[in-house]
Amino acid sequence: MGADEKQDYNPIEKYLKINEMYNLGFSYDEIAECMGEKQGQIEKNHKIYQTMVEYLQHIKCDGIFTALDGREDPLINLTDWREKYAGGTSSTGFDGYSDADVDDMTLIAFDYIRYMKAKPNTDDGGPDGKAFRMIAGGNAGKNFFSDEGVWSGFRDRHFENVQPITDNEPGMEKTSLDIEKEVKSRDADWARMVDSCMKENWGRTTEMLSLHQDKDRPGELLERAYNALASIDLDSPHLSIYMIDIVKNINQKSYELKKKLEKMKD
């Protein structure tokens, strides 16, 4: 196959082209020569394509590639994470994580990729493109997936509150006269339904990660804990008897800290 000049493809078209040629029997080396790219980049782009296909299946828009508009960068990030954490061997992930945890991370990332593009208030909480990397990007201790306690809470709240909404959403048909408009409308409807719980979960998880990062700054953590308790309105109608266990746990932890500090005086 003769070498061609490097072609200009739109952001999604190049992935479709690679998969089409691969399915026709061309090797990655031949595709690279044809498209004017390095073989390694072609292989990587084919993996990104596979992540894109799974994303479309997850949001029930199978084969509707217009639903990928504006989502290329986070899907590239997610593809890198999946490769990095595959096999449960990355030191960046929490101790003892498995491929099943990576599968959970993929599904949650899919929802946040969709939410970032479709959320109703772009400046009102929730992640942007840079913050999205806090799910599993960067070094150990800098992302949710690197701490089992942080990750498990984030995962469980997401699956409890968001997954049922996604599961109950009807699939998208390819027969629409204006499929791009319908995809955007469908995404917007979904984003409105999950908006409050996704923002709340994101805020709680980033706060928990921050607390874990400051574990060697006990003075600062104690001050933050006191300020949080002091801010509670004792006449609030939202106080509930179901909070008693949390108060007991706070009392127990306070007692343990008090005994530890008293021993330091001796």
N, C-alpha and C positions, 0 to 999 in steps of 0.2 A: 504494500500500500504506500503510495507516494505521500510525502509530507505536504500538508496544506498550511496556508497561513492561519494564524490563530484567529478563530471565529469569535464574533461578539454575540453572546447569548444573554437573554434576560435572566434574572436571578434564579428562576425555577426551571427554565427551559434546558439549561445545561445538564441538570440532574436527569431530566426525562430523556435527553439524548443519550447520555451514558448508559442508562438502563436499557433503552431500545437497542443500542448497538451490542451491548453485552448479551441480550437475549437472542440476537441474531447470530451469535457465535464468535464475535470479535473478542480478542484478548484485550486485557487492560493496556498492554503495550501498543497494540494497534489502535485502540481508541485514543490513547495519548498522542500518538503520531497524527491522527486525523484531526484532533481538536487543538493541537498545538500546546499541550500541557505535559507536565511530567507524569510518569506512570503512578507515582505515589499519590499525587493529587487526585488522579482519576479514581484510584481505589478508595481514597477517603471520601470523595464526592458520592461514590456509589453507596457507601455506608450511610452517608447523610440522606440520600434518597430513600433508603430503607427505613430510616427513622421518620422521614416525612410520611411515608406510606402508613406506618403504624399510627402516627398522629391523626391522620385522616380517618383511619378506622376507629380510633378512640372517640373522635367527635362525631362519628357516624356520617362522615362525608367521603366515603370510600371512592377514590378515583376523581374527586372534585378538586383539582389542583389549584383552582383560584382561591380556595380556602386557606392557602399557604401564604397569601399576600402579607408582607410585612413580618413574617415569622422566621425568615431564613437564619438570622444570626443566633437566636436562642436555640433553634434546632441543631445548629452546628455545635453550640456549647454542649447540648445534651448528648449528641453523638460522641463527643470527646469524653464526657463523663462515663458513659456506658462502657466505652473501651477501657478507660482508666480503672474502673472499679470491677470489671469482669473477673470472675473467679475468686472474689473475696480476698485478694492479695494486696490491695493498696493500703499503705500505712496512713493514708489520708482519711479513709473511712473509719467508722467506729469499730472497736475491737469485736471480732466475731461476726461481722456482717456477712451476708450471703448473697448469692445471685437473686434470691427472692426479694431481698431488700432493694437491690438495684432495680428490679422490676417495679416495686412500689414507688421508688424514686422517679422512674420514668413516667408512670401514670400521673403522679402529682405534678411533675414538671410540665407534662402536656397541658394540664388544666391551667397552670399559671402562664404558660405561653399564650394560650387562648385568652385568658383573662387580661393580660397586659395590653393586648391589642384592642379588646372590646369593652373594657371596664368603663362605666358611665362617667366617672369623674377622674380624669387623668392625674389631677394634683391632690387627690384626697385619699392618701394611704395606699397600701399595697406596693408591690415591687415595680420598679422600672427595669429597663434593660440591664443596667449595671448591677442593681440590687438582686436581680434574678440569680446571679452567680452565687449568692449566699446559700442557695439550696444545696449545692454540692461542688462548687468551684473553689479554686484557691487552695491554700495550705490547711493542714490539720488545725483544728481549733478556730478556723475562720468561716466555717460553713455548718449548716444544720446537720449534714450527714456525718460529720466527724465526731459527733457526740451522741451516744445512744440515748441518753435521757432527753436531750433536746429533740432528736429526730423522732423518737417514739411518740412524744406528745404531738408534734407537728403532723406526723402521719395519721395518728388515730383521729385527731380532730378533723382532718381533711376527709378521711374516708367516711366518718360519721355524718358530716354535714354537707359535703359537696358531691360525693360519689352517687348518692341516691338521686340527686337532681340530674346528673349526667346520664345515669343509667335509664332514667324514665323519659329522657328526651327522644322524640321521634327522629328517625333517620331522614337524611336529606336526599331528595330525588334529583337525578340528573336532567330531568325533562323540563325544568323551569325555563320560561322564556327569558328571564333576567336572573341567571343563577348567581352572579356576583352580588347583586342587590339582596337576594334572598339569603345568601350565606352571611352577609353582614348583619342583616336583620335578625337572623337566627342566633348568631353569636351575641348580639346586643341583648336579646331577650334572656339568654342563658346567663350572661354576665350580671344582669340586674338581679337575677334570682340568687346568685352566689356571692354577690358583692360584699355584703356585711360580714358573712362568715369567713370569707377568704382574707379580707382586710384584718379582721380581728385575729385570726390564726397567725397571719404574718407578723402582726405587731407583738403578739404574745411570744412567738418563737424568737424573734430578733431580740426581745428583752431577755428571754431566758439564755440565749447564747451570750449576750453581753454580761450577764451575771456569772456565767461559767468562765468567761474570759477573765473576770476580775476576782477569781477565787482566792488569789494570793494578796488581795487588798481588803482584809476583813473590816477595817475601819470604814472604808467607803461603803461596803455592802451593808454594814450595820446602820449607817446613817440613812441609806436609801430605804432599808426596811422600816426604820422608825418613821421616816417621812411618809411612807406609804400608809402605815397604820394610823399616823396622826391625821391623815387626810380623810379618814372614814367619818362620815356623818352618822353619829349614833342614832339619829332620828330618821334615817333614810328608810323609806318604805320598801327598799330592795333588800334590807337585811332579812336573813332567813335562818330558821333553826337548823337547816341543812349545812350551814357554815360552821357549826360547832366543832366538827372534827378538824377543820382547818385551824381553828383557834386553839384546840388542844395540841395540835402538832407544833404550832408556834410557841405555845407555852413550854412544851417539852424541849424544843430546840433552845429557847431562851434560858431554861434551867441548865442545860448542858453547857452552854457558853458561860453562864455565870459561874458554875463550879470550876470550869477550866481557868477562868480569869482569876478566881479567888486563890486557886492553887499557885498561880504565878506570883502572888504577893508573899507567899511563905518562903 
